[in-house]
């Protein structure tokens, strides 16, 4: 049985885990103090926010489930909790 050899161009999944909180912080910064109407009226802010959310989703697909559960991406989770509170 042969195991798949990772491509030398693939990033270590731990690097993706480090990216996710950074992307989350950017989303929070882009939306802080904005109402839905003011956010929608600013196409550049809206595009930047949606881009970071897309990057979070793409990054999440590159993290093995076990790693994500172990780390719980706690720093990013705390950021989202502060934003919602």
N, C-alpha and C positions, 0 to 999 in steps of 0.2 A: 504494500500500500504506500503510495507516495503522498507526501504532504505538499501543499501549494507553497511555493516560495514567494514571499512578498516582493513586490516590485521595489527597486531601489529608490523610486520616486514617490512611494507612498509614505505619508507622515505617520509617525507613531500615534496611536489613538489617544494617548495621554496629552498630546499637544492639542488635539481637538477639544478635550475636556478643559484645557486652559483657555481656549478661545471663547467658549460659550459664555462664561461670566462677563468677559470683556464686551461681547456683543450685547448682552443683556443690559449692562451699564450704559452703553450707547443709546439703546432704545429708551431707557429711563431719562437720560439727559435730553434726548430729542423731544420727549413728550412732556417733560416737567413744566408745569405752569400753563399748559395748553388746554383749551377746551376742545371738544371734538370739532366745533366749527372753525376755530382758529388753526387747528392742525390741518384740517382739510383745505383751508384757504391758502396754505403754504405748500405748494407742490414739491419744493426741494426738501423740506422737512419730512413731508409724507413719504417721498421716495426713499430718503435715507433711512427712515424708520422701517419701512417695508423691506428694504434691502437687508438690514441687520436681522430682522425676523426670519427672512429667507435663509440667511447664513446660519442662524441657530438651527433651523430645521435640517439643512443640508449637513451640518456638522453632526447633528444627533444621529443621522443615518450611518455615520462612519465610526461610531463608538459601539464596541461590543456591549451587549446587555449587561453582562456581569460587571464590567468596569463601571458602567453608569450607575448601577445599583450600589456598588461599593463606595463610590465617591459621593453620590447623591448630588453632585454639582452644587454643594452647599453654599458656596459663595454667591453663585447666581441666584439660588433659591432665596437667600436672605435679601438680595437686592430686590427681587420681585415682591417679596413680602413687605419691604419698606415702601415700595411704590404703591402697593394696593392699600396699605394702612392709612 
